Amino acid sequence: MKAANFEQICQWIVSAWESASTHIICKSFKARGITNNVDGSENFLITCFKQGHACAQGAELLSRSSPKVTTQELTEDGCPLEEEETYIDEDDFTN
């Protein structure tokens, strides 16, 4: 079997990103703590901090070091509602 060339590999990556919805990408970034609010209001979205996961006690430690949480409305998963999109809008990753 012949190895794929660089151009083909890049095309596979582009195709994979185009097929992923903005909502799924946003949700996964929040579940890993990459794009969460720095005020601690979205710490509950981080997967490893959930009950039964390896770092469940980490949420409490992190909340002690975070500033006080401001009151704001969040969706259950901290992401915008799913919309028919064919591109990733930078605004989808802000509050």
Backbone torsions as a table, in degrees:
resi	resn	phi	psi	omega
1	MET	NA	134.3	-179.3
2	LYS	-85.3	136.4	178.5
3	ALA	-67.1	145.9	177.5
4	ALA	-68.9	144.6	177.8
5	ASN	-82.4	169.1	-176.2
6	PHE	-57.9	-42.5	-179.5
7	GLU	-61.9	-42.0	179.3
8	GLN	-65.2	-41.6	178.5
9	ILE	-62.5	-43.9	177.8
10	CYS	-61.3	-39.5	178.9
11	GLN	-64.0	-39.4	176.7
12	TRP	-62.1	-41.5	-179.4
13	ILE	-65.6	-46.7	178.7
14	VAL	-59.3	-44.4	-180.0
15	SER	-62.0	-41.7	179.4
16	ALA	-64.5	-44.9	179.1
17	TRP	-64.3	-39.0	179.3
18	GLU	-66.7	-28.8	-178.8
19	SER	-84.0	-14.9	178.8
20	ALA	-84.5	133.9	-179.8
21	SER	-75.8	153.1	177.3
22	THR	-57.9	-39.1	-178.5
23	HIS	-62.7	-44.4	180.0
24	ILE	-65.3	-41.6	178.6
25	ILE	-63.1	-47.9	179.3
26	CYS	-59.3	-47.5	-178.8
27	LYS	-59.8	-41.9	-179.8
28	SER	-69.4	-35.4	176.1
29	PHE	-64.5	-40.6	179.8
30	LYS	-69.9	-36.6	179.4
31	ALA	-65.6	-23.1	178.7
32	ARG	-100.5	0.8	176.9
33	GLY	77.1	20.3	-175.4
34	ILE	-81.4	-42.2	-175.3
35	THR	-118.1	21.7	-177.6
36	ASN	-73.9	154.3	177.0
37	ASN	-60.0	139.3	-178.3
38	VAL	-76.1	-10.4	179.6
39	ASP	-80.5	0.7	177.2
40	GLY	88.3	-2.8	-176.2
41	SER	-69.3	-13.3	-179.8
42	GLU	-117.8	13.9	179.3
43	ASN	-60.5	-28.1	-179.9
44	PHE	-66.3	-14.6	179.8
45	LEU	-82.7	-15.0	-176.1
46	ILE	-74.2	118.5	-172.6
47	THR	-55.6	-47.2	-174.3
48	CYS	-68.3	-13.7	178.1
49	PHE	-89.0	-6.2	-178.2
50	LYS	-76.2	152.7	-178.7
51	GLN	-52.8	133.4	178.8
52	GLY	88.9	-3.4	177.9
53	HIS	-99.0	167.1	-172.0
54	ALA	-55.4	-37.0	-174.2
55	CYS	-115.4	34.9	-176.5
56	ALA	-54.1	-35.8	179.6
57	GLN	-73.6	-15.0	-179.7
58	GLY	-64.3	-29.2	179.6
59	ALA	-61.4	-42.1	179.5
60	GLU	-66.2	-44.2	178.6
61	LEU	-61.4	-42.1	179.4
62	LEU	-66.1	-40.0	-178.8
63	SER	-65.3	-29.7	176.7
64	ARG	-66.8	-31.9	-177.6
65	SER	-93.1	-10.2	-179.3
66	SER	-85.2	151.3	173.8
67	PRO	-65.2	165.6	179.6
68	LYS	-59.4	140.6	-178.3
69	VAL	-76.3	132.2	175.4
70	THR	-83.3	153.8	179.1
71	THR	-82.3	122.4	177.5
72	GLN	-153.7	154.6	179.5
73	GLU	-81.7	130.5	176.2
74	LEU	-125.1	145.9	170.5
75	THR	-72.6	165.3	-176.0
76	GLU	-55.0	-38.9	-178.7
77	ASP	-105.4	6.6	176.5
78	GLY	75.5	10.9	-177.3
79	CYS	-116.7	158.1	175.5
80	PRO	-66.2	158.4	177.8
81	LEU	-62.5	149.4	179.1
82	GLU	-64.4	132.4	177.4
83	GLU	-130.9	160.6	175.0
84	GLU	-73.4	104.5	-178.8
85	GLU	-133.5	145.9	175.4
86	THR	-116.1	6.6	179.7
87	TYR	-142.1	166.0	177.5
88	ILE	-102.0	118.2	-179.4
89	ASP	-94.1	128.1	-178.8
90	GLU	-56.6	-32.9	-179.1
91	ASP	-65.1	-21.8	179.7
92	ASP	-66.1	-16.6	-175.9
93	PHE	-103.9	7.8	176.5
94	THR	-106.9	156.5	-177.7
95	ASN	-10.0	NA	NA
